[in-house]
Amino acid sequence: QVQLVESGGGLVQAGGSLRLSCTASGTFFSINAMGWYRQAPGKQRELVATSGGNTNYADIVKGRFTISRDNTKNTVYLQMNSLKPEDTAVYYCKAVVYYGLGLKDYWGQGTQVTVSS
């Protein structure tokens, strides 16, 4: 089993910054990719950024958000700058883990990000 623990969410004014962290623990061979998704009230969960063989960003966060990983700590970060009220959502961490027989997705519990105008 793999556990993902997120931190760093909170309330910030528009134009401010937050840094999210997500650390994976448990039994696995390696982490193939990690990423961040978000879900606003009444909306579907959407991709924010992923880091695997390549780094990918949703168009709406390009130039404002930066994803990074520390593989020695099995941790992924999301630096969010120039935050807007429309960035308000629950942010979820996802890890694609190789456990020996294949790949499996794991999700964190989510962390709330609220941007006030």
N, C-alpha and C positions, 0 to 999 in steps of 0.2 A: 504493500500500500504506500501511497504517496500523499503527503499533506502539503498544502500550500498556505502560507500565512502571509497576509497582506497587511501593510501599514502605511500611514502617511496621508490618509484622506483628511478632510476637514472643511471648514468654511473659510473662504477667501474672497476678497473684493475683486471685481473685474480689473484685469490688468496685472493681477498678482501671480504668484507662482506657488506650486506645490510639487513635492517629490514623493512618488509612490514607490514602495519596495515590496517585493514578494520573494519569499524564500521557500524552497522545496526541501522536504526531508522525507526519509523513509528508505525503502529498499528498492533500488533500481540500478541498472547498469550505467545509463547515461541519460541526459536530457537532450533530446533532438532539437527542440525549439521552445521558446517561451514568448509570451505575448500578453498584451492587455486588450481587453474588450470593455465596452460600457453599455449600460442600459438605463435610459431615461424613463420616467413614468409614462406608461401608455405606448412605449415604443419597443421595437425589437432590439435585442442585443446586437451590437455592431462592433466591428474590428476597429481598434485604435492604432495599434502598432504591434509588429511581431519581429522577433529576432531569431533566425535559424541560420540556414546557409546564407540567406540574404536578410536585409532589413527592409520592412515594408511599413508604410504609414497610410492611414486614411487621408484623402486629399484635404479634409477639413482641419487636420491638425499639422500638416506639413509646415515646417518652418517655425512651429511653436512648441511642439513636443519632441523629446528625444528619448529613445529607448536605448538602454545599455544593459550589459550582463557582466556579472562577476562569476565566472564558471567555477572558481575555487570555492565559492560560497553557495553555489546553486541559487543565485539570486538575480532577479531582473529588476531594473529600475525604470521609472517613467518620470522624466523631468518635464513638468508642464509649465510653460511660461505664457505670458500674455493671455491669461485665462479669460474666457467669456462666459456670460450667463448660460449660453447654450451648451457649455461643457458640463453643466450640472448633470450628474448621473451617478449610479453605482458602478464602480470600476472593478472589473474582475480580472484576475490573473489566470492564465492558462499555461500549462506545461504539457508538452508532448514528450512522453517518457518511453525509452526503450528498456523493457524489462526482461529481455532474453528471448521471448517467443514472438515479440512484435512490438508495435507501438500502441500506446494508450494515452488518451487525453485525461488530464486532471484539471479541476477548477478550484480556485480559492473561494472563500465565503463572500468576498466583495467588500469594498470600502467606499463609503459615501464621499463624494466630492460635491460641494455646493459653492457656486460662484454667485455672489450678489452683485446687483447692478448699482 
